[in-house]
Amino acid sequence: MKALLRLLALSAMLPATAQAEVNGVTRIGVMNDMSSVYSDFQGPGSVLAAQMAVEDFVKTSKRKAEVIFADHQNKADVGAATAGRWYDVDGVDMIIDLPNSAVALAVADVTREKNKVVIGSGAGTALLTGAKCSPNTVHWTYDTYANGHALARGVLDQGGKTWFFITADYAFGHDLEKQASDEVLASGGRVVGSVRHPLGNSDYSSFLLQAQASGAQVVALANAGGDTVNTIKQAAEFKLMEKQKVVALIFDLQSVPALGLQTAQGLVGINAMYWDMNDETRAFAARYQQRHPKKMMPNHMQAGVYSGTLHYLKAVEKVGSPLDGRAVVAAMKAMPTEDALFGKGHIREDGRKMHPMHLLQVKTPAESKSEWDVFKVAATVPADKAFRALTAGGCQLVK
């Protein structure tokens, strides 16, 4: 990981006094968790994805673009301060990724004030296209509404009527629990209890004991990344999954090798992209894996960084300059989206990127042929069924 960070830092470096438009260079800042619970799920892999998008874009364009990165440490004040410095001093025109919803919301506020562009790929909260929407924000890969509602609906259809939530105690977890709870209650189910844990927690025993004692048919995990992996590992140790159904509302590619197929088999997740879906996704994944220091395949959020960066650069080229962030976002919304990883789509007035979501189920050890051959596509949810209705989010941009 350190080797990749050094390499990307050198490839992204500009003189300290450089300003993007003065040098004719569009500067893209990847901000995420480089060292904690989300580092394998975004981290250096997202930086690599942005760099690959820049490289692919400049093959057919005379415009120059470069990538820098920073670790927001999962702290909203660190993210906001970094965004302000990037925009005011370092000539950054667009910030992308932003796992940790509290950080994403703080950076979106700074971005609107500075009239730049922010694209959430690792960010989950549906507030980014709801009450907190902005003419400077695009929300790319997934959101808490899609994951909470679609997965809850599927589990309810299978008979899981009583629910207990184990929730990460910050904006993302709260929002994810709310979205799933809304679906449970609307469909005649019951939420019998919930408990909240700190981000980056290591011991889930007390939370799992409360879940067992609740007698709920479904134990829903409203957390992500390393927190989800650790919760499931300990749930297996408690043999909780023998009597209750564990549902991870956010379940991504890197979670499966971390758990092992023996533990993870049968678990479901909903993702916007899986690397082994078609020839184009496989070709990109092969290029990506070759350059990744841990030889990982890209997950859907890292793919979203690639896709979002590429579309942003196309919009900058159409506008002619990255300096007016609102104009660039307007161009992004006016242009249809299309790339090898997400196919065809569009961006709505509220900033929501629209594409299908795929229900993925973890393969059994017998079905898997290699380390990253872990999912099979169980169903595909059309974009208009996966994401919240345009008029339902309370975004002031929607006329």
Secondary structure, DSSP 8 states (H G I E B T S, - for coil): -HHHHHHHHHHH---TT--TTTTTEEEEEEEE-SSSTTTTTSHHHHHHHHHHHHHHHHTS-S-EEEEEEEE-TT-HHHHHHHHHHHHHTS---EEEE--SHHHHHHHHHHHHHHT-EEEESS---GGGGTTT--TTEEE-S--HHHHHHHHHHHHHHTT--EEEEEEESSHHHHHHHHHHHHHHHHTT-EEEEEEEE-TT----HHHHHHHHHHT-SEEEEE--HHHHHHHHHHHHHTTGGGTSEEEESS--TTHHHHH-HHHHTT-EEEES--TTSSHHHHHHHHHHHHH-TT-----HHHHHHHHHHHHHHHHHHHHS-SS-HHHHHHHHHHS-EEETTTEEEEE-TTSBEE--EEEEEE--TTT--STT--EEEEEEE-HHHHS--GGGS--TT--
